Amino acid sequence: MKIFIAEDETPARERLAATLARIAPEARVLGHSDTVQGTLAWLQANPAPDLLLLDIQLADGLSLELFRDRRLALPTVFTTAYDQFALQAFQALAVDYLLKPVSDTALAQALAKAEQWRRHFDGQAQARFGQQLDGLLQRLSPPAGRQRIVGRRGGQQFHALELADIAYFVSVDKLSFAVTQAGERYLVEPTLGELEEELGLQRFFRANRQLLVAAGAVQRFTPAGKGRLKLDLSPALEGELLISQERAAAFRTWLEG
């Protein structure tokens, strides 16, 4: 099986290649890229691989953009550090969806599924693949005109909060709260995963499972060992806020963007 890898974090890409070497020594990694545009350029200049291993968030955007307008239809295994995307939607796209760090067993099962799927890939499957990707891309884009969210504070007092005034969303004891730049905390109904999908990837960054942060709230960040980053936010949030090694490069790119 000939494989192309799109992954913007070098340690994650190296681990993926090492896992492939262990579980499928006959497989060949033909190339790799850390951007959507680099991946597209490679695919246009080379024969199609048998399988794409794509991180969802690359240095210059979502790898899902490769499939927009039917530009590309190849057996694909998506990888990501977080489960904020709808698992069922990706599974319906035919091959698999793996959470990082990717285990030997999970990748081996995905390769077997990809080989079986590749043998039966036809025009009808390609059309279905493209239609589902179009719908998913639409879901991941920020809703047009969405500028506010309703939050509750003080019993039954409801407030219309401007998204531009929200510093971050935080999950505490399975409840979601919006924290404004002034430090006021409001209970909101959606989960952090739902908020991330609804508000778009450019406006807020999923720092970890408990935090969805706006760029303006990041006061500073410092190395925390093992490739991780420690965040200091304004307004301050209690506890140590860490970004994993797998998400550190994406965070830097997002914050500069």
C-alpha positions as CSV (number, residue, x, y, z in Angstrom):
1,M,0.0,0.0,0.0
2,K,1.3,3.4,-1.0
3,I,0.6,6.1,1.6
4,F,0.8,9.9,1.8
5,I,0.9,11.6,5.2
6,A,-0.3,15.2,5.9
7,E,0.7,16.1,9.4
8,D,1.9,19.5,10.7
9,E,3.5,18.3,13.9
10,T,6.9,16.6,13.2
11,P,6.8,14.3,16.3
12,A,3.3,13.1,15.5
13,R,4.3,12.4,11.8
14,E,7.4,10.5,12.9
15,R,5.5,8.4,15.3
16,L,2.9,7.6,12.6
17,A,5.7,6.6,10.2
18,A,7.3,4.4,12.9
19,T,4.0,2.7,13.6
20,L,3.5,2.0,9.9
21,A,6.9,0.5,9.8
22,R,6.1,-1.9,12.6
23,I,2.6,-3.0,11.6
24,A,2.8,-2.8,7.8
25,P,6.5,-3.1,6.7
26,E,5.4,-3.7,3.1
27,A,3.7,-0.2,3.0
28,R,5.5,2.7,1.5
29,V,5.3,6.3,2.6
30,L,5.6,8.2,-0.7
31,G,5.7,11.7,0.8
32,H,4.4,14.1,3.4
33,S,3.4,17.7,3.9
34,D,2.4,19.9,6.8
35,T,-0.1,22.1,4.9
36,V,-3.2,21.8,2.8
37,Q,-1.6,23.6,-0.2
38,G,1.5,21.4,0.0
39,T,-0.6,18.3,0.1
40,L,-2.6,19.4,-2.9
41,A,0.5,20.3,-4.9
42,W,2.1,16.9,-4.2
43,L,-1.1,15.1,-5.2
44,Q,-1.3,17.1,-8.4
45,A,2.4,16.4,-9.3
46,N,2.4,12.6,-8.4
47,P,0.4,9.5,-9.1
48,A,-2.4,9.0,-6.6
49,P,-1.4,7.0,-3.5
50,D,-3.5,4.1,-2.2
51,L,-4.3,5.9,1.0
52,L,-4.1,9.3,2.6
53,L,-3.3,9.7,6.3
54,L,-4.6,13.3,7.0
55,D,-4.4,15.3,10.2
56,I,-7.6,17.4,10.2
57,Q,-6.0,20.7,11.3
58,L,-2.9,21.5,9.3
59,A,-0.7,24.5,9.4
60,D,-2.7,26.5,6.9
61,G,-6.3,25.2,7.6
62,L,-8.5,22.1,7.5
63,S,-7.4,19.1,5.4
64,L,-11.1,18.7,4.6
65,E,-10.7,21.5,2.1
66,L,-8.9,19.0,-0.1
67,F,-12.2,17.4,-0.8
68,R,-14.2,20.6,-1.5
69,D,-15.8,20.8,-4.9
70,R,-14.9,17.1,-5.6
71,R,-11.2,18.1,-6.2
72,L,-10.1,14.9,-4.5
73,A,-11.6,11.5,-3.7
74,L,-9.2,8.9,-2.3
75,P,-9.4,6.4,0.6
76,T,-8.6,8.5,3.6
77,V,-7.9,7.9,7.3
78,F,-8.3,11.1,9.4
79,T,-6.3,11.7,12.5
80,T,-6.7,14.4,15.2
81,A,-5.8,15.1,18.8
82,Y,-9.4,15.8,19.8
83,D,-12.7,14.3,19.3
84,Q,-14.6,17.6,18.7
85,F,-15.6,16.4,15.2
86,A,-18.5,14.1,14.8
87,L,-17.2,10.5,14.8
88,Q,-20.2,9.1,12.9
89,A,-19.8,11.7,10.1
90,F,-16.2,10.7,9.5
91,Q,-16.9,7.0,9.7
92,A,-19.6,7.5,7.1
93,L,-17.0,8.9,4.8
94,A,-15.8,5.4,4.4
95,V,-12.5,4.6,6.0
96,D,-11.7,5.6,9.6
97,Y,-11.1,8.4,12.1
98,L,-8.3,7.9,14.7
99,L,-7.6,9.9,17.8
100,K,-4.0,10.7,18.7
101,P,-1.8,9.2,19.9
102,V,-2.6,6.6,17.2
103,S,-2.1,3.0,18.5
104,D,-0.7,0.1,16.5
105,T,-4.0,-1.8,16.8
106,A,-6.1,1.2,15.6
107,L,-3.9,1.9,12.7
108,A,-3.7,-1.7,11.6
109,Q,-7.4,-2.0,11.7
110,A,-7.7,1.2,9.7
111,L,-5.3,-0.1,7.0
112,A,-7.2,-3.3,6.7
113,K,-10.4,-1.4,6.3
114,A,-8.8,1.0,3.8
115,E,-7.6,-2.0,1.7
116,Q,-11.1,-3.5,1.6
117,W,-12.7,-0.1,0.9
118,R,-10.2,0.7,-1.9
119,R,-11.2,-2.5,-3.8
120,H,-14.9,-1.4,-3.9
121,F,-14.3,2.4,-4.5
122,D,-16.4,3.4,-7.5
123,G,-18.1,6.4,-9.0
124,Q,-21.2,6.1,-6.7
125,A,-19.0,5.9,-3.6
126,Q,-17.0,8.9,-4.8
127,A,-20.2,11.0,-5.2
128,R,-21.5,9.9,-1.8
129,F,-18.1,10.8,-0.3
130,G,-18.1,14.2,-1.8
131,Q,-21.6,15.0,-0.7
132,Q,-20.9,14.1,2.9
133,L,-17.7,16.1,2.9
134,D,-19.6,19.2,1.6
135,G,-22.1,18.9,4.4
136,L,-19.4,18.5,7.0
137,L,-17.4,21.5,5.7
138,Q,-20.6,23.5,6.0
139,R,-21.1,22.4,9.6
140,L,-17.5,23.4,10.5
141,S,-17.8,26.9,9.1
142,P,-19.0,29.6,11.4
143,P,-22.7,30.4,10.9
144,A,-23.2,33.6,8.9
145,G,-24.1,36.5,11.1
146,R,-23.5,34.6,14.4
147,Q,-22.3,37.2,16.9
148,R,-23.9,36.3,20.2
149,I,-24.7,33.5,22.6
150,V,-27.2,33.3,25.5
151,G,-25.7,32.8,29.0
152,R,-27.4,32.5,32.3
153,R,-26.2,34.2,35.5
154,G,-27.9,34.6,38.9
155,G,-30.6,32.0,38.8
156,Q,-33.0,32.7,35.9
157,Q,-31.3,35.9,34.5
158,F,-30.4,35.4,30.9
159,H,-28.0,37.6,29.0
160,A,-27.1,37.9,25.3
161,L,-23.3,37.8,25.2
162,E,-21.3,39.2,22.4
163,L,-18.8,36.6,21.1
164,A,-16.2,39.4,20.7
165,D,-16.4,40.0,24.5
166,I,-15.9,36.3,25.5
167,A,-12.3,35.5,26.6
168,Y,-12.9,31.7,26.8
169,F,-15.3,28.9,27.4
170,V,-14.5,26.5,30.2
171,S,-16.0,23.1,31.2
172,V,-16.4,22.5,35.0
173,D,-18.1,19.4,36.3
174,K,-19.6,18.7,32.9
175,L,-21.1,22.2,32.7
176,S,-20.0,24.9,30.2
177,F,-19.4,28.5,31.1
178,A,-18.6,31.5,29.1
179,V,-16.1,33.9,30.8
180,T,-16.0,37.5,29.5
181,Q,-13.0,39.7,29.2
182,A,-14.3,41.5,32.4
183,G,-14.1,38.2,34.3
184,E,-17.9,37.5,34.5
185,R,-18.9,33.9,34.2
186,Y,-22.2,32.7,32.6
187,L,-23.6,29.3,32.3
188,V,-24.2,28.3,28.6
189,E,-26.1,25.3,27.3
190,P,-23.8,23.9,24.5
191,T,-20.9,21.6,25.3
192,L,-17.4,22.8,24.4
193,G,-17.4,20.3,21.5
194,E,-20.6,21.8,20.2
195,L,-19.4,25.3,20.7
196,E,-16.2,24.5,18.8
197,E,-18.1,23.2,15.8
198,E,-20.6,26.0,15.8
199,L,-18.3,28.9,16.2
200,G,-15.6,27.8,13.8
201,L,-11.9,26.9,14.3
202,Q,-10.5,30.4,13.5
203,R,-12.4,32.2,16.3
204,F,-11.5,29.9,19.3
205,F,-8.9,27.3,19.9
206,R,-9.5,24.0,21.8
207,A,-6.6,24.2,24.1
208,N,-7.6,21.0,26.0
209,R,-10.7,19.1,26.9
210,Q,-11.7,21.8,29.4
211,L,-10.9,25.0,27.6
212,L,-11.9,26.8,24.4
213,V,-10.0,30.1,24.2
214,A,-10.0,33.3,22.2
215,A,-6.7,34.7,21.0
216,G,-7.2,37.9,22.9
217,A,-7.3,36.0,26.2
218,V,-3.8,34.5,25.8
219,Q,-1.6,36.8,27.9
220,R,1.5,34.6,27.5
221,F,2.6,31.0,27.0
222,T,5.8,29.3,28.1
223,P,7.4,25.9,27.6
224,A,6.3,23.3,30.1
225,G,8.5,20.3,29.2
226,K,8.0,17.4,26.8
227,G,7.0,19.8,24.0
228,R,4.0,21.1,26.0
229,L,3.0,24.8,26.5
230,K,1.7,26.4,29.7
231,L,-0.9,29.2,29.1
232,D,-1.5,32.3,31.2
233,L,-4.9,33.8,30.5
234,S,-6.5,37.2,31.1
235,P,-8.8,37.0,33.0
236,A,-6.9,34.3,35.0
237,L,-8.3,30.8,35.2
238,E,-7.5,28.7,38.3
239,G,-5.2,25.7,37.8
240,E,-2.3,24.9,35.4
241,L,-3.4,25.2,31.8
242,L,-1.4,23.0,29.5
243,I,-1.4,22.4,25.7
244,S,-0.1,19.0,24.7
245,Q,2.9,18.4,22.5
246,E,0.6,17.2,19.7
247,R,-1.4,20.5,19.7
248,A,1.5,23.0,20.4
249,A,2.4,23.7,16.8
250,A,-1.2,24.1,15.8
251,F,-1.7,26.5,18.7
252,R,1.3,28.7,17.7
253,T,0.0,28.8,14.1
254,W,-3.5,29.7,15.2
255,L,-2.3,32.4,17.6
256,E,-0.2,34.1,14.9
257,G,-3.0,33.9,12.4
